[in-house]
Amino acid sequence: MTEVIGIDHIYITVRELARSEAFYDQVFLAILGFRKNQFTLGNVPHIQYYNRHMGYVLRPSQSQTDHDPDSPGLHHLCFRVDTVADVAEVTTQLRKSGIAASEATHYPDYAADYWASYFNDPDGIQLEVTNYRMERRDRHDNWNHNIGD
């Protein structure tokens, strides 16, 4: 059986490409250390933010329907950083950049060591930053020993 080893890329359709580019430049370039390129597919401009693990691509929408996280489709997207201190640091940097991020908060109902901050992109897509929790580390590091989890 072939194993999926990660998410290669995510495409997000945005209402105003320039507005979203300015927002994601702050989040991905200034705060999270991604890189950026631009390309055109079928005469449609695309902006890609990427790091060693994944790409996050913006493309302009063809309709003006609002994003609704409670309708079928994407509810939210969560980015993992290494530690709780990293969650707090990203939150501080987001807020300094003028992005209304929630306080880095402990969510013990989710997991004993779950910390997160939430914020929305210009089109209302909810984004989250969380720490690399022990359960996730154990799953990764002991995959072949934890068959059946």
BADO-892445 format. One line per field, with one value per residue: residue number from 0; residue in three letters; x, y, z of N, C-alpha, C in turn. Coordinates in pm, 1 decimal, padded with zeros to 6 digits. Atoms other than C-alpha are relative to their C-alpha. Layout:
REM residues N
vexza: c(NUM,...) .
drenlo: c(Ala,...) .
n_u: c(X,...) .
n_v: c(Y,...) .
n_w: c(Z,...) .
ca_u: c(X,...) .
ca_v: c(Y,...) .
ca_w: c(Z,...) .
c_u: c(X,...) .
c_v: c(Y,...) .
c_w: c(Z,...) .
//
This chain:
REM residues 149
vexza: c(0,1,2,3,4,5,6,7,8,9,10,11,12,13,14,15,16,17,18,19,20,21,22,23,24,25,26,27,28,29,30,31,32,33,34,35,36,37,38,39,40,41,42,43,44,45,46,47,48,49,50,51,52,53,54,55,56,57,58,59,60,61,62,63,64,65,66,67,68,69,70,71,72,73,74,75,76,77,78,79,80,81,82,83,84,85,86,87,88,89,90,91,92,93,94,95,96,97,98,99,100,101,102,103,104,105,106,107,108,109,110,111,112,113,114,115,116,117,118,119,120,121,122,123,124,125,126,127,128,129,130,131,132,133,134,135,136,137,138,139,140,141,142,143,144,145,146,147,148) .
drenlo: c(Met,Thr,Glu,Val,Ile,Gly,Ile,Asp,His,Ile,Tyr,Ile,Thr,Val,Arg,Glu,Leu,Ala,Arg,Ser,Glu,Ala,Phe,Tyr,Asp,Gln,Val,Phe,Leu,Ala,Ile,Leu,Gly,Phe,Arg,Lys,Asn,Gln,Phe,Thr,Leu,Gly,Asn,Val,Pro,His,Ile,Gln,Tyr,Tyr,Asn,Arg,His,Met,Gly,Tyr,Val,Leu,Arg,Pro,Ser,Gln,Ser,Gln,Thr,Asp,His,Asp,Pro,Asp,Ser,Pro,Gly,Leu,His,His,Leu,Cys,Phe,Arg,Val,Asp,Thr,Val,Ala,Asp,Val,Ala,Glu,Val,Thr,Thr,Gln,Leu,Arg,Lys,Ser,Gly,Ile,Ala,Ala,Ser,Glu,Ala,Thr,His,Tyr,Pro,Asp,Tyr,Ala,Ala,Asp,Tyr,Trp,Ala,Ser,Tyr,Phe,Asn,Asp,Pro,Asp,Gly,Ile,Gln,Leu,Glu,Val,Thr,Asn,Tyr,Arg,Met,Glu,Arg,Arg,Asp,Arg,His,Asp,Asn,Trp,Asn,His,Asn,Ile,Gly,Asp) .
n_u: c(00084.0,-00074.2,00029.1,00000.3,-00103.1,00025.8,00082.1,-00089.5,00041.6,00138.8,00044.5,00102.3,00057.8,00016.0,00082.5,-00086.6,-00133.6,-00097.3,00027.8,-00042.7,-00145.6,-00055.0,00022.9,-00084.5,-00140.0,-00025.7,00006.4,-00094.3,-00136.8,-00057.1,00014.7,-00021.8,-00121.7,00021.5,-00048.0,00113.1,-00016.5,00124.1,00009.4,00129.4,00056.0,00120.5,00017.4,00041.4,-00117.6,-00006.9,-00109.4,-00030.5,-00088.5,-00045.0,-00117.3,-00054.1,00098.7,00128.2,00030.8,00130.3,00014.7,00115.7,00048.2,00118.2,00129.0,00083.9,00129.9,-00017.2,00067.8,-00079.3,-00040.0,00080.2,-00066.3,00096.6,00057.6,-00094.7,-00124.8,-00104.9,00037.4,-00118.0,-00128.4,-00088.1,-00143.8,-00069.8,-00134.2,-00061.8,00023.2,00097.3,-00064.4,00012.0,00139.1,00008.6,-00078.6,00074.0,00114.0,-00051.8,-00038.7,00123.1,00063.0,-00083.6,00022.2,00136.6,00091.3,00075.4,-00016.5,00038.9,-00110.2,-00045.4,00081.3,-00005.4,00128.4,-00015.2,00107.1,-00046.0,-00108.8,-00062.4,-00106.5,00045.1,00000.3,00030.8,00047.5,00085.6,00017.2,00066.3,-00057.0,00093.3,00125.1,00069.9,-00047.7,-00062.4,-00132.0,-00041.1,-00137.5,-00004.6,-00130.0,-00021.3,00036.2,-00064.5,00070.8,-00041.8,-00141.3,-00004.4,00052.9,-00103.0,-00125.0,00020.8,00103.1,-00002.6,00026.6,00135.1,00096.9,00134.7,00043.4) .
n_v: c(-00118.2,-00125.7,-00090.2,-00144.4,-00051.3,-00138.7,-00078.4,-00065.3,-00139.2,-00036.1,-00113.2,-00082.8,-00096.9,-00124.8,-00102.7,-00105.1,00057.9,-00094.1,-00009.0,00125.9,00005.2,-00082.8,00073.8,00119.6,-00043.1,-00016.8,00129.1,00100.2,-00048.4,-00072.7,00068.4,00145.7,00035.6,00060.1,-00071.8,-00037.0,-00019.3,-00027.1,00065.0,-00011.4,00122.5,-00034.0,-00145.5,-00037.5,-00016.3,00076.1,-00034.4,00116.9,-00007.8,00137.6,00030.9,00131.2,00105.4,-00017.0,-00124.7,-00060.7,-00075.9,-00087.8,-00026.8,-00084.8,00069.1,-00029.0,-00037.6,-00082.7,00062.5,-00001.4,00125.9,00036.5,00116.4,00099.1,00071.2,00101.3,-00054.3,-00029.8,-00065.8,-00079.9,00059.0,-00013.6,00012.7,00048.5,-00046.9,00099.0,-00006.1,-00095.2,-00131.2,-00040.7,-00045.1,-00132.9,-00093.0,-00026.4,-00083.2,-00135.4,-00058.2,-00026.7,-00118.5,-00116.2,-00026.6,-00048.7,00111.7,00026.7,00139.2,00025.7,00025.7,00139.1,00053.8,00143.1,00067.3,00135.7,00087.5,00057.0,00088.9,-00055.2,-00095.5,-00072.4,-00146.6,-00050.0,-00134.7,-00001.8,-00127.7,00015.7,-00070.1,-00104.3,00056.2,00068.6,00136.8,00006.2,00061.0,00033.6,00042.3,00084.4,00060.9,00140.9,00067.3,00129.6,00106.3,-00009.2,00040.6,00144.4,00062.3,-00011.5,00067.4,00142.8,00043.0,00145.1,00070.3,-00035.0,00049.3,00009.8,-00127.5) .
n_w: c(00000.0,00007.3,-00110.9,00022.0,-00090.3,-00035.0,00091.4,00094.7,00014.4,-00026.4,00080.7,-00061.5,00091.8,-00075.3,00063.4,00053.7,-00003.6,-00059.1,-00143.6,-00061.2,00009.6,-00108.3,-00124.1,-00006.3,-00009.6,-00143.0,-00069.9,00047.2,00022.0,-00113.4,-00129.5,00002.5,00071.9,00131.0,00117.8,00085.6,00143.0,00071.5,00129.1,00065.8,00058.8,00074.8,-00008.2,-00135.4,-00085.7,-00124.7,-00090.8,-00082.5,-00116.3,-00020.2,-00081.1,00037.2,-00019.4,00068.0,00068.4,-00027.2,00123.4,00013.1,00135.3,-00010.2,00012.1,00116.2,-00054.8,-00119.7,-00112.6,-00123.1,-00061.9,-00117.0,-00058.2,-00046.1,00113.7,00045.3,00052.0,-00097.4,-00125.6,-00033.2,00036.0,-00115.4,00022.9,-00118.5,-00035.1,-00086.5,-00144.3,-00052.6,00010.9,00139.6,00018.8,-00061.9,00080.5,00124.1,-00038.9,-00023.5,00128.5,00075.5,-00058.3,00033.6,00141.9,00017.3,00023.9,-00122.5,-00042.7,-00138.7,-00092.6,-00004.1,-00108.5,-00028.5,00022.5,-00052.4,00048.2,00126.7,-00041.2,-00120.5,00035.1,00119.4,-00004.1,00133.5,00027.8,00118.5,00069.6,00129.1,00113.8,00044.3,00049.3,-00107.9,-00023.6,-00131.6,-00005.7,-00136.5,-00024.1,-00119.6,-00030.0,00034.4,-00125.0,-00026.8,00071.9,00140.1,00005.1,-00020.9,00121.3,00102.7,-00034.9,-00027.9,00092.8,00023.6,-00125.7,-00045.2,00098.6,-00054.1,-00060.3) .
ca_u: c(00000.0,00129.7,00150.0,00046.7,00338.7,00188.7,-00030.6,00142.6,-00061.3,-00386.9,-00573.3,-00777.0,-01010.9,-01016.5,-01248.4,-00975.7,-00634.4,-00439.8,-00611.0,-00549.2,-00190.0,-00122.6,-00275.6,-00089.4,00237.4,00210.6,00114.3,00334.3,00632.6,00680.0,00567.8,00584.5,00891.3,00733.3,00858.8,00646.7,00613.2,00352.1,00230.4,-00057.4,-00276.4,-00534.5,-00488.5,-00569.8,-00304.2,-00201.3,00012.3,00185.9,00332.5,00545.2,00787.7,00975.1,00655.7,00366.3,00227.7,-00065.8,-00198.7,-00432.1,-00644.6,-00915.8,-01277.0,-01519.7,-01818.2,-01874.3,-02049.2,-01931.7,-01741.0,-01957.0,-01758.7,-02079.9,-02182.4,-02030.5,-01667.9,-01371.6,-01438.5,-01087.4,-00722.9,-00468.9,-00094.0,00137.4,00434.8,00672.8,00599.0,00347.5,00597.3,00589.0,00207.5,00235.9,00507.4,00306.9,00002.7,00205.3,00345.1,-00000.1,-00140.7,00154.8,00080.1,-00278.6,-00433.5,-00705.4,-00574.7,-00721.4,-00500.4,-00285.2,-00508.1,-00489.8,-00774.1,-00754.1,-01090.5,-00918.9,-00603.7,-00408.9,-00132.6,-00340.0,-00266.8,-00399.0,-00469.0,-00741.2,-00775.1,-00958.8,-00830.1,-00992.8,-01258.6,-01355.4,-01162.1,-01071.6,-00704.4,-00546.9,-00195.4,-00136.4,00158.1,00302.4,00131.1,00267.8,-00002.0,00095.4,00466.5,00410.6,00199.9,00475.5,00772.4,00616.2,00396.7,00506.9,00462.0,00114.4,-00074.6,-00447.5,-00452.5) .
ca_v: c(00000.0,00347.5,00589.1,00952.6,01146.0,01494.7,01756.9,01880.5,02196.0,02367.6,02598.6,02883.9,03088.6,03453.0,03745.9,04009.1,03871.7,04187.7,04213.9,03846.7,03872.3,04154.5,03948.1,03627.6,03816.7,03910.4,03560.6,03344.4,03561.2,03787.0,03548.0,03182.9,03195.0,03073.5,03174.0,03304.9,03281.5,03371.2,03191.0,03189.1,02891.8,02935.3,03314.6,03316.7,03462.0,03248.1,03331.5,03045.2,03051.6,02748.9,02598.0,02268.0,02076.7,02227.6,02496.2,02730.1,02879.0,03175.9,03213.4,03471.3,03361.5,03346.8,03412.6,03642.6,03397.2,03432.8,03154.1,02972.2,02744.1,02569.1,02466.4,02162.7,02229.1,02372.0,02453.3,02567.2,02503.0,02443.6,02500.7,02320.2,02483.3,02305.9,02432.0,02618.5,02906.1,02909.8,02936.0,03233.7,03394.8,03356.2,03502.2,03803.4,03858.0,03826.9,04085.9,04321.6,04293.8,04405.7,04060.6,03988.7,03657.1,03506.1,03479.1,03165.0,02947.1,02604.5,02372.0,02070.1,01941.4,01884.2,01727.8,01774.9,01965.8,02143.3,02515.5,02723.2,03065.1,03135.2,03409.3,03468.5,03555.0,03844.3,03610.7,03463.6,03136.4,03041.6,02963.6,02809.0,02768.5,02485.2,02315.5,01974.6,01773.2,01455.6,01236.2,01361.0,01320.0,00967.8,00880.0,01005.3,00859.0,00520.7,00466.4,00107.7,00018.0,00173.6,-00033.9,-00008.3,00346.9) .
ca_w: c(00000.0,-00089.9,00202.2,00171.3,00318.2,00341.0,00182.8,-00130.0,-00186.6,-00097.7,-00336.4,-00189.1,-00406.3,-00299.0,-00369.6,-00420.2,-00511.9,-00415.4,-00074.2,00001.3,-00120.9,00126.6,00410.4,00325.9,00272.2,00641.2,00757.3,00538.8,00446.3,00747.6,01023.4,00912.5,00685.6,00361.5,00017.9,-00268.8,-00644.8,-00904.1,-01212.9,-01460.7,-01551.4,-01827.1,-01819.8,-01445.9,-01213.1,-00914.7,-00611.5,-00432.5,-00082.8,-00002.4,00244.9,00242.7,00324.5,00130.1,-00098.4,-00037.0,-00359.7,-00407.0,-00718.7,-00792.3,-00754.3,-01040.9,-00811.0,-00514.2,-00279.9,00080.4,00254.3,00510.0,00744.3,00851.0,00499.5,00325.8,00239.4,00424.5,00789.8,00885.3,00808.9,01083.5,01060.8,01300.4,01468.0,01702.1,02054.2,02268.2,02278.3,01896.8,01901.3,02138.1,01923.2,01601.5,01779.3,01894.1,01545.1,01384.1,01622.5,01567.0,01195.1,01254.5,01217.7,01475.0,01609.0,01923.8,02228.7,02229.0,02445.3,02608.1,02494.8,02728.0,02597.8,02260.6,02409.5,02731.8,02550.7,02281.3,02238.5,01950.5,01808.0,01550.5,01289.4,00961.1,00617.8,00424.8,00280.9,00618.4,00595.8,00950.8,01003.9,01312.3,01445.0,01691.0,01856.9,01765.3,02035.3,02196.5,02042.2,01694.8,01766.8,01895.5,01592.4,01362.1,01548.5,01626.9,01322.7,01261.0,01629.0,01667.2,01411.9,01469.1,01611.9) .
c_u: c(00088.6,-00044.9,-00000.9,00095.9,-00017.3,-00098.6,00096.5,-00034.2,-00148.7,-00030.5,-00112.7,-00047.3,-00036.0,-00078.6,00084.4,00144.9,00100.7,-00019.6,00048.1,00151.2,00064.0,-00014.6,00096.3,00149.1,00037.5,00008.7,00113.9,00142.9,00060.2,00000.7,00039.3,00116.9,-00019.3,00071.4,-00120.6,00042.1,-00136.5,00003.8,-00140.2,-00038.2,-00128.6,-00035.7,-00048.7,00125.5,-00014.0,00118.6,00020.5,00096.4,00040.6,00114.4,00047.9,-00106.2,-00125.0,-00007.7,-00141.8,-00022.6,-00128.9,-00035.4,-00126.2,-00128.6,-00071.8,-00142.3,00024.9,-00075.2,00092.0,00035.0,-00086.0,00061.2,-00095.9,-00074.2,00100.0,00123.0,00097.3,-00055.8,00112.8,00125.4,00097.2,00145.1,00067.6,00135.1,00052.0,-00050.2,-00112.3,00057.2,-00006.9,-00141.5,-00014.7,00075.1,-00071.3,-00119.5,00042.7,00034.3,-00122.1,-00065.2,00079.6,-00018.0,-00140.8,-00101.4,-00064.5,00005.1,-00045.9,00125.1,00041.5,-00060.5,00017.2,-00140.8,00009.0,-00112.4,00038.6,00108.8,00070.4,00104.1,-00033.3,-00005.6,-00025.0,-00034.9,-00076.3,-00005.8,-00062.4,00075.1,-00102.6,-00133.8,-00074.3,00041.4,00072.9,00130.4,00036.8,00148.8,-00001.6,00139.5,00002.2,-00016.7,00063.4,-00067.3,00041.2,00146.5,00013.2,-00050.3,00105.8,00120.0,-00014.4,-00104.0,-00004.6,-00025.7,-00142.5,-00106.1,-00135.3,-00047.3,-00082.8) .
c_v: c(00124.7,00092.2,00145.0,00059.5,00147.5,00063.0,00076.5,00147.9,00013.9,00120.7,00071.2,00100.7,00124.9,00103.5,00107.6,-00045.2,00092.8,00011.5,-00126.0,-00014.4,00081.4,-00069.9,-00117.9,00033.0,00017.6,-00135.2,-00091.9,00050.4,00058.9,-00081.4,-00147.8,-00044.8,-00073.8,00082.5,00020.2,00000.9,00026.2,-00071.8,00018.9,-00135.6,00039.6,00147.3,00047.7,00012.0,-00080.8,00050.5,-00119.6,00037.1,-00143.9,-00004.3,-00138.2,-00108.7,00013.2,00132.7,00043.9,00100.4,00082.5,00012.5,00083.8,-00079.8,00041.4,00034.3,00076.6,-00055.3,-00001.4,-00140.5,-00024.4,-00125.4,-00107.0,-00069.0,-00107.3,00065.7,00026.6,00069.9,00090.8,-00076.4,00029.2,-00023.9,-00038.9,00067.6,-00093.4,00003.9,00097.4,00141.6,00051.4,00048.3,00141.6,00103.8,00034.6,00090.9,00145.2,00067.9,00031.2,00128.5,00127.0,00040.1,00050.5,-00107.6,-00037.9,-00148.8,-00013.5,-00019.7,-00146.4,-00061.4,-00150.9,-00056.6,-00144.1,-00094.1,-00065.7,-00104.2,00069.1,00107.0,00081.6,00149.5,00049.8,00147.9,-00006.4,00140.7,-00028.2,00073.2,00102.3,-00051.2,-00082.5,-00144.0,-00001.3,-00077.6,-00019.9,-00030.5,-00079.0,-00057.6,-00147.1,-00080.6,-00139.3,-00114.3,-00001.1,-00042.6,-00151.8,-00074.5,00000.6,-00089.7,-00150.2,-00062.4,-00152.4,-00082.6,00020.7,-00043.3,-00017.4,00127.7,00079.6) .
c_w: c(00000.0,00111.7,-00047.7,00101.8,00035.1,-00096.0,-00089.0,-00015.5,00029.6,-00087.0,00073.9,-00104.8,00079.2,-00080.6,-00067.5,00015.4,00068.6,00150.7,00071.9,-00004.7,00113.1,00134.9,00012.4,-00005.9,00146.9,00070.2,-00042.4,-00014.1,00126.1,00128.6,-00006.2,-00088.0,-00130.8,-00106.5,-00092.5,-00145.6,-00061.8,-00132.9,-00055.0,-00056.2,-00071.3,00007.0,00135.8,00086.3,00129.6,00081.4,00091.5,00112.9,00028.8,00099.8,-00041.4,-00001.7,-00085.6,-00073.6,00032.7,-00111.5,00003.4,-00147.5,00012.7,-00022.8,-00128.1,00043.9,00128.3,00120.4,00121.2,00045.8,00123.4,00060.7,00050.9,-00113.5,-00044.2,-00064.7,00113.0,00123.2,00046.1,-00040.6,00112.3,-00041.2,00129.8,00012.1,00108.6,00144.6,00035.6,-00008.3,-00143.6,-00032.1,00054.8,-00083.1,-00130.6,00029.9,00020.7,-00131.8,-00087.0,00049.2,-00029.8,-00145.8,-00028.2,-00029.9,00133.2,00034.9,00144.6,00085.0,-00012.8,00126.0,00011.4,-00015.2,00048.7,-00041.2,-00132.8,00025.0,00116.3,-00031.5,-00125.1,00026.7,-00140.9,00002.4,-00131.5,-00059.0,-00135.7,-00109.0,-00049.9,-00052.9,00104.3,00021.9,00133.3,-00008.9,00146.3,-00001.3,00129.3,00016.6,-00041.5,00128.3,00011.4,-00076.1,-00146.9,-00016.1,00013.0,-00123.9,-00110.2,00029.9,00016.2,-00091.9,-00016.3,00126.2,00048.1,-00099.0,00068.6,00067.4,-00097.1) .
//
